[in-house]
Amino acid sequence: MVKSLKIVVTGASGFIAKNLRKYLSENSVELISISRNDFKNFKCETKIISNNYEQKDILKTIKNADALIHLVGIGKQSVNIDYDLINTDLTKRIVNLSKKS
């Protein structure tokens, strides 16, 4: 019996992630998709809404995943969102989650 892939996708509501998730879903890949915004589920997908990717909320769900595809990012600074917080600090947090899972 062949084990199916289990892939975590961060930034799931973004343009690239949405298209990647659709493709993976159509190919029966088990998905765990994480975003700070709500999004439409595809088949074989677990949805997680999280603003801060807190370890206690996510670690149990992503445990034993085969891969994590990190697509969180912001290309410009704004009054409400800090560029370094999103592109550096959040990425470090996700890398640490991956190591622990």
N, C-alpha and C positions, 0 to 999 in steps of 0.2 A: 504494500500500500504506500502510495506517495503522499508525503506530508504537504499540505497546502501552505503557502506563504502567509505570514501575518506581518503586515506593514503598518507602521505608524506614520501619519502625515500631519505635520504641524502647519498652521496657517491655512487650514482646510477651506475657508470661505473665499480665499483669493482666486484669481483667474487661473493661474498655472496649476494650483492645487486642485481646483474643481475639475479641470480637464484630466489631470493625472488620475484622480480618484475615479472618475468615470471610466477611464481606460482600464484601470486595475480591476474595478468592479465587474466590468464586462468580461474580464478574463478570470473571474472567480477567485480573486485574491482577497483574503480576509483583511479588512481595513479597520484601523482605529484612527479616527480623524479628530483633530483637536483645533479649535478656533476660539477666539474671544467673541465672535459673532455667531449667531444662529445660522444654520445652513441646511440644505436639503440632503437627506440621507440617500445613499445608493444601496443596492443589495449587498449583503455580507459586510455591513459597515456598522461600527459602534461609534456614536457621536459623543464627544466631550466638549462642553463649553467651559472655558477657563480664561480668566483675565491674566492670571499670573503664573500659570503652570506650577502650582504648588505640588510638591512631591507627594504629600499624603493623599491628595485627591486623584493623582494620575498613576503613580507607580504600580499599584496593584493591577490596573487595567492593561498597562503596556508591558507587563512582565512577560518574558519569553518571546517577545516579538523578534522577527528575523532581521528587520531593518527599520530605521527611522529616517524619514525624508523631511528635512527642516526647510520649510518655505515661508517662515515668518520673516517679515522685513518691512521697513518703511524707507522710502527713497528721499523723503524730505522732512525737515523739522516743522513742527507746528506748535502752537501755543499749548495744545492739550497733550501732545505726545513728545517725549524726549527721544531723540535719535539714538543716543547711546544706550538708554534703557532698553529699547526694543532690539536694536541690532547687536549689542554687545552683552549686556547683563542677562537678557532673556535667553540668548543663545547659550551662554555659559550654564544657565540653569537647565536647559534642555539636554546639553551634553552630559551633565551630571546625572540627570534622570536616566539617560540611555546607559550609562555605565552601571548604575545600580540595578537596572532591570535585567 
